[in-house]
Each structure stands twice: as structure tokens, then as C-alpha cells.
Amino acid sequence: MEAAEHKARIGEIHARVGRNVIRVQSLEVGLKTLLPFIDIRGASSCLDGLAIRRGQVAKNTLGQLVEAFLQHVSSDPSGLAGAAQKILNDRNNLIHHFHSTLGTQTSTPEGRAWVIAQLDEQFEAIKLFEQLVSGLLLDVLHALRDSTFKNSAGSEDFNALCREFSAALHAAGVLAPSAGHPSA
């Protein structure tokens, strides 16, 4: 029975590692999408030079993206910088050092349970940060809809884009229906 339990728990660990890697990649995509809208130095509007700014962040690492994002946080009452740094460190350990960190704890049932708890904790932190980034991006889209595209020829298309993006975030579980973001 011990061997079967060991194999099952190792499978759970592998699944959680994969889940966390995919989720942090989703966070990275969110930051790459959001940053060109909020880092508008030298532009007359957030749409001015958007394609150029998107190209500039496209190859950035997660560390560079987090640093750029945090440069636009005017205050940090909730410890966002520390939380972001922990996510970045956890991600780097997960990708580059799993076998020398968490992986060393998988030989006992208690160790495997501890690793699973650590991976679940990492996942929740990544999810919260991704929710923040996605919510901000949705807010940016709504602001563009309500200002730049209001009463324009493309307003209905942009309205539809906002609804589709909001629905996709909710369907993916990134934003809960009660997240305070209208779907239209």
C-alpha cells in the first residue's frame, strides 16, 4: 500500500507543479498585456504607440515584468511588492530548483503532504496576483470604452470586446462573478 500511496502522491505533486507553471505563465501573459496600457511615458494617450510598447515587453522575463508593474504602484499598503517578489522567487525555485528544494521532501508521507501544501499555497498567491492584473486590465478596457471609444464608430465592437474579455476571465476562474467588474 505504501508504494501505491507514494506513486499517487507523487502524481498529485506533478499535477500541482504543472498547474502552478501554467498559472504563472498566464500571469505573465496578463502582465505583458497590461503593461503597454499603463506604461505610457512619452505617449499622448494610452493608445499612442501601443504596438511599439507591446513589442517592447513581449520578450521580457517575469522578473522584468513584475519590476515594471511595481514601478507603477504609487503606494503599497497591502504588501504587493513583497507578495510579487515571493511569487517570483517561488516560480524560479519551481522551474529551476525543484529537485534541490521541494523535491528533497518527497521521500516520506509527511514530506509529500508538506510539498503539496506548499504548492497549493503558491497557487493561491499566483491566482490572487493574476486576479489583480486581470481586473486592472479589465478596468483599462472599460475606461477606454467609456472615453476613447464612447459614441465612436467602433464603440459597439469595443463594447463586445469588453464583454467577451470579462466573460473569458470569469469562465477561466480568473475573476469571480462578484469581483465588481461589470460584464458590459
C-alpha positions in Angstrom: 0.0 0.0 0.0 2.9 2.4 0.8 4.2 2.2 -2.8 0.7 2.9 -4.3 0.3 5.9 -1.9 3.7 7.1 -2.8 3.0 6.9 -6.5 -0.4 8.6 -6.1 1.0 11.5 -4.0 3.9 12.0 -6.5 1.3 12.2 -9.2 -0.5 14.8 -7.2 2.7 16.8 -6.8 3.5 16.6 -10.5 -0.1 17.8 -11.3 0.3 20.7 -8.9 3.7 21.7 -10.3 2.2 21.7 -13.8 -0.8 23.7 -12.6 1.4 26.3 -11.0 3.6 26.6 -14.0 0.7 27.1 -16.3 -0.9 29.6 -14.0 2.3 31.7 -13.6 2.6 31.7 -17.4 -1.0 33.1 -17.6 0.0 35.8 -15.1 3.0 36.6 -17.3 0.7 37.0 -20.4 -1.6 39.2 -18.3 1.3 41.5 -17.4 2.5 41.6 -21.0 -1.0 42.7 -22.0 -1.5 45.2 -19.2 1.9 47.0 -19.1 1.7 48.6 -22.6 -1.5 50.3 -21.4 -0.1 51.7 -18.1 3.5 52.4 -19.0 2.8 55.3 -21.5 5.8 57.5 -20.9 6.2 59.8 -23.9 2.8 59.0 -25.4 0.0 61.5 -25.8 -2.6 58.7 -24.9 -2.5 55.1 -23.9 -3.2 54.0 -27.4 -0.4 56.2 -28.9 2.5 53.8 -29.6 0.7 50.8 -28.1 2.0 48.3 -30.7 5.6 49.5 -30.1 5.2 49.1 -26.3 3.7 45.7 -26.8 6.7 44.7 -28.8 9.0 46.0 -26.1 7.5 43.9 -23.3 6.9 40.8 -25.4 10.4 39.2 -24.7 10.6 40.4 -21.0 11.1 37.9 -18.3 8.6 37.6 -15.5 11.1 39.4 -13.2 11.3 42.3 -15.6 7.5 42.4 -15.9 6.9 42.4 -12.2 9.5 45.1 -11.7 7.9 47.3 -14.4 4.4 46.7 -12.9 5.6 47.6 -9.4 7.1 50.9 -10.7 3.5 52.0 -11.5 2.2 51.2 -8.0 2.1 54.5 -6.2 1.7 53.0 -2.7 2.0 49.5 -1.3 -0.3 49.3 1.7 -1.1 45.6 1.1 2.5 44.4 0.6 2.1 43.9 -3.1 5.8 44.2 -3.8 6.6 41.6 -1.2 3.9 39.3 -2.5 5.1 39.7 -6.1 8.7 39.0 -5.1 7.6 35.8 -3.3 5.7 34.7 -6.4 8.7 35.4 -8.5 11.1 33.5 -6.1 8.7 30.6 -5.8 8.3 30.4 -9.6 12.1 30.4 -10.0 12.6 27.7 -7.4 9.8 25.7 -9.0 11.3 25.9 -12.5 15.0 25.9 -11.8 15.5 24.3 -8.4 12.5 22.0 -7.7 14.6 18.9 -7.1 17.0 20.6 -4.7 14.3 22.4 -2.7 10.7 20.9 -2.6 11.8 17.7 -4.3 14.0 16.7 -1.4 10.9 16.4 0.8 9.1 13.8 -1.2 10.5 10.6 0.3 8.1 10.5 3.3 4.3 10.8 3.5 4.6 13.8 5.7 7.1 15.4 3.3 4.8 14.8 0.3 1.9 16.3 2.2 4.1 19.3 3.0 5.1 19.8 -0.6 1.5 19.6 -1.7 0.6 22.2 0.8 3.4 24.5 -0.4 2.4 24.1 -4.0 -1.3 24.9 -3.1 -0.1 28.0 -1.2 1.9 29.1 -4.2 -1.0 28.6 -6.5 -3.3 30.7 -4.3 -0.8 33.6 -4.3 -0.3 33.4 -8.1 -4.1 33.3 -8.5 -4.6 36.4 -6.4 -1.9 38.4 -8.3 -3.3 37.2 -11.6 -6.8 38.4 -10.5 -5.4 41.8 -9.7 -3.6 42.1 -13.0 -6.7 40.8 -14.9 -9.0 43.1 -13.0 -6.8 46.1 -13.8 -6.7 45.2 -17.5 -10.5 44.9 -17.5 -10.7 48.3 -15.8 -8.4 49.7 -18.5 -10.6 48.3 -21.3 -13.7 49.7 -19.6 -12.0 53.1 -19.3 -11.1 53.0 -23.0 -14.6 52.0 -23.8 -16.1 54.8 -21.8 -13.8 57.5 -23.0 -11.9 56.9 -26.2 -14.5 54.7 -27.9 -17.6 56.3 -26.5 -20.0 57.3 -29.3 -17.4 56.3 -31.9 -17.9 54.1 -35.0 -16.2 51.3 -33.2 -18.0 51.6 -29.9 -20.2 48.5 -30.3 -17.2 46.4 -31.3 -15.2 47.6 -28.3 -18.2 47.1 -26.1 -18.4 43.5 -27.4 -14.6 43.1 -26.7 -15.1 44.2 -23.1 -18.0 41.7 -22.6 -16.0 38.9 -24.2 -12.9 39.5 -22.2 -14.9 39.8 -19.0 -16.7 36.5 -19.8 -13.5 34.8 -20.6 -11.9 35.9 -17.3 -15.0 34.7 -15.4 -15.2 31.4 -17.3 -11.5 30.7 -16.6 -12.0 31.3 -13.0 -9.6 34.3 -13.0 -12.3 36.7 -11.8 -15.2 35.6 -9.7 -18.7 36.9 -10.8 -18.7 39.1 -7.7 -15.3 40.7 -8.5 -17.1 44.0 -9.0 -16.4 44.2 -12.7 -19.4 44.7 -14.9 -19.5 42.4 -17.9 -20.6 45.2 -20.2 
